[in-house]
């Protein structure tokens, strides 16, 4: 029994020594973990920025506009005399069309400017109430502003029109002399066609044109009014 106190003294001594060692041990403070920096990828999947589009200038209808056309067609006119009743007469013949248009394109595929349309007749047949009244020459002309458009500025289909001052020369069958009568008025024309590219700025192709006018010529002894119209099919060349 005497050994029991000695054992207790030894256990208490060891426990006290353990507590002392625990108090002397350093205290660890938790530190935040550093973020891991990812390494650079071996293959880059990025793309370069898209560059600005280069405007097309080859085979594009834009800028300066010049069109010249030649064709042949059918021409008809009817005349009425305000001084003489029941003396109306008509004119029918084959005509030649000569057109010249000059302007510019404010937008690709759209052209505006001024034009001159000429149509000479080298021998039209005149008639009165179905009876022949000889053959005579003459001409008609139309001048004014025009517009010509290409639905697709890179292709050849186009359609346009012109309206303006009209002039006409014809033989007045009711006049006592053989001189021609000249009449003036208003008129218009419309056309469509297809131009095939033959160079970077030049195109060539067929064109159908319709022209009509209302003119009148008044003198001391005559007062003649005329309606005229023509259909012509020809070839047109354009620089645009």
CORDAZI-V487873 format. One line per field, one symbol per residue. phi: phi as a letter, one per 40 degrees, with the letter a starting at -180 (. if undefined). burial: # if it has 24 or more other ideal C-beta (glycine too) atoms within 12 Angstrom, else .. A space follows every 10 residues. Layout:
phi: ???
burial: ???
This chain:
phi: .ccccccccc cccccccccc ccccccccbc bccccccccc ccbcccbccc ccccdcbcfb cagdbabbbb ababbbabbb bccbcfbcab baacbbbbba bbaabcbdgb bbibabbbac bbiccbabfg bcbgbaciaa aabicbbbbb dbccbccaaa aabicbbaba cccccccccc bbbbibaaab aaabbccbac bbaaacabbb baabbabbbc baabbbbbaa bbbabbbbba
burial: .......... .......... .......... .......... .......... .......... ##..###### ########## #......### ########## ###.#..### ########## #..###.#.. ..#..##### ####.##### ..#..##### ##.####### #####....# #####.#### ###.#..... ..######## #######... .#.####### ##########
